[in-house]
Amino acid sequence: LLHHHHEFEYLTIQLGFLQGLLHWLAAVGLEVFLPKRGDTKSARRMNNFMASCLLSLIFWIMAFYNHHLSFYSDYAHMVKRYFILFAGRYFGFLRGGEFRPMCLLYGPSFLLSAVLGWKAFDVGNRDDDDDDDE
């Protein structure tokens, strides 16, 4: 019933929970995997073992989730459907749907955030001492 009447909200909750869980497990795995000053060889081996166990757990969760989805063929299909619903809900006026005045604010601000994020993570051939961008 929830999926039928509120599919966007259903997917938001499903994806939000699963992504939170997977990202948390991956962050813990990376934190355990990264070497620390003063680690012994046996501690390093144990940390590698724990990180690989967490990675395996992530893969098992994804395999379980892909097999037990009720309304979608797999996780990628669920994500694709979410973005289709998102675009239809918030930018649907482009295809003849209802115009939402807030899109004049959230559309450009999202694009600005994407551009600034790209610039922040693009570290190729630039000098941090150069202040020409500011």
Summary of the structure (lengths in Angstrom):
residues: 134
radius of gyration: 21.2
end to end distance: 51.9
largest distance: 63.9
contacts: 277
relative contact order: 0.08
helix: 74%
strand: 0%
